């Protein structure tokens, strides 16, 4: 029996349109993420890693095992944080207060987050995380890296691998990043804080 399974999406495949098309979800979730799950299951089979969590594998393993576990963890957090598009979608409550405290305003945070996502060279992820003191930080993580490897608590992520946006946005990564704000489920992000 496989240790790791493909997560269930918390919404219909077309629920994020027009920000993320059903076609992108089909490839990104249905093919890319499934491949990482299958690869990791093959790698951990018959090893002590089969008894570990994704977080343990990302923190403590190396090579292909770490990369596949990291991609699963990153994609699960990515897909869980979305909901149908909402105009003027902004955080409220504790997460809004933390963003304002750390960045001055939600708009200043968005600008820095988008800039770091747009300028990450190659493939990877841009993350909002909390450090051990609760201060929010934005990091650029290449390939399959996750902020837990830096002892941070990941809260929000945008995937900047081309498979996340190319069918819909071609080479316009910045446009894709700007559009994602309308589908963030801030309640999910706040629960991670």
N, C-alpha and C positions, 0 to 999 in steps of 0.2 A: 504494500500500500504506500502511496506517495505521501511523504511528510508534508510537503508544501502544495497548496492548491491555488488555482486562479481565483482571486477575490471576486465576489459578486459586485457589479456596479450598483451604486445606490440610486440610480436613475435609469430611464430608458436610453437606448443608444443614441437617439436623436434629441435628447432633452437639452443639450448644450448649444444647439444650432441657434443662430448662425456663427457663434464664436468658435465652436469646434464642431465640425460636421460629423454626421453619422459615419461617413467613409473613413475619416481620420480615427474615430473611436474603433471602428472595425479593424483597422490595421494596428493601431497603437496598442489598444487593449487586447484585442482578439488574436493578434499575431505576435507582436513584439513581447508583451508581458507574458503571454503563454509560453513563448520560447524560453524566457529567463526562468520561469517556474520549472519547465521540463529539464532544462540544463542543470539547475541546482539540484533537483531530485536525483538526477543521474550522478552528479558529483558527490553527494553526501551518502548515497546508498552504501551501507556496510561500513561506514566510518563513524567515529564518535560525533562528528558534526551533525549527524542525523538526529541527535537528541538536543541540539542547540536551537535557540531562537534566531530569527533573521538578524536581530540586533547584535547578538553574540557573534554570529558569523561575520557580519560587516565589521565589527570592532576587532576581531581576533584572528581572522583567517587571511589568506593572501591569494593573489592570482585570480584564476577563473572562478573559484568558489566565492571570494569576496565580491568580484564584479557582478556575478549573477544575483547574489543575495542583495547587494546594494541596489541593483536595478529593480528588484522586486519591492524592497522596502520603499525606495523613492517613488516608484509608480503607484504603490498602494496609497501613500500619503497624497500624491498628486490627484489621483482619481477620486479619493474620498472627500476632497475639499471643495468640490464643485456642486452647483445647483443651476437651475434654469436661469437664463439672463434676467437681470434686474437693472433698471436705470438708476443712476446715482447710487450704486451699491457701495456702501462704506461701512466700516466696523463701528460697533457701539460697545458700551460697557467696558469691561476690564481690558480687552485687547485694544480698544481704541485709546484708552488712557495710557497703556504701555507704549503704544506707537508714538503718541504725542510726547510722552516723557523722553523717549529715546531719540526721536528724530525732529521734534519741534512741531510737526503737523502731519496729518495723513498725506497731504499733497507732497510734502518734502520727502516722506518715506517712499511714496509711489515713484517719484522722479528718480531717486537713488536706486530703487529696486529695478526699475525698467532699464536704467543706464547700465547697471551691472549685468543684467540679463542680456542686453543688446551687445555688450562689449566682451562677453566671455568668448575667448578664442576657441574655436572648435566646438566640441560637443560637451554637454554637461547640464548643470542645474544652478539656478540662483535660489537662495534660501533666506528666509527670515527665521532666526532662531533666538532662543534666550540663553544667556550664559548663567553660570551658577548663582550669580547675584540678581538675576531677573532682568538684567539689561538686554534689550533687543539689539541684535546685530544682523547685518546682511553679509552673506558669504557667497562666493562663486566656487562651485565644486565641479571639478572636471570629471568626465566619464561617469562612473557609477559611485563616486564618493558621496558621503552623507555627513552632515554636521556632527553626528554622534561620535565620529572618529576624532573630533576636536573637543569632546566633552561638552557639547552644546545640546540643547533641546530643540529639535526642529519643529517649526510651527506652520510654515507656508512655503510652497515651492512652485517654481515655474520651470518646466522642462524646456531646455533650449537645444535638444537634439533635433535635427531636421525632421525626423519622422513624426515629431509632435505637431508640426505645423505646415510642412511643405506642400501637401496637397491643397490646402486652403489658402496659404499666404505666399507660396513660392519662397523667394529669398527675403521677404519682408518680415524678418524676425521682430523688429521693433513694433510693427503694427499688430502682430500676434500678441505680444506682451501687453500692449495697451488695451487690447480687447478682453483679455482674461479677467480684468478687474470686475467686469459685470457678472461673472459667474462664480465668484468666490463665496463660499458658504462660511461667513465669519463666525458662526456658532461652532463649527467644526474646528476652526483655527483657535478660537478661544479655549475650547476644551483641552487643546494640546498645551496650553500655557501653564 
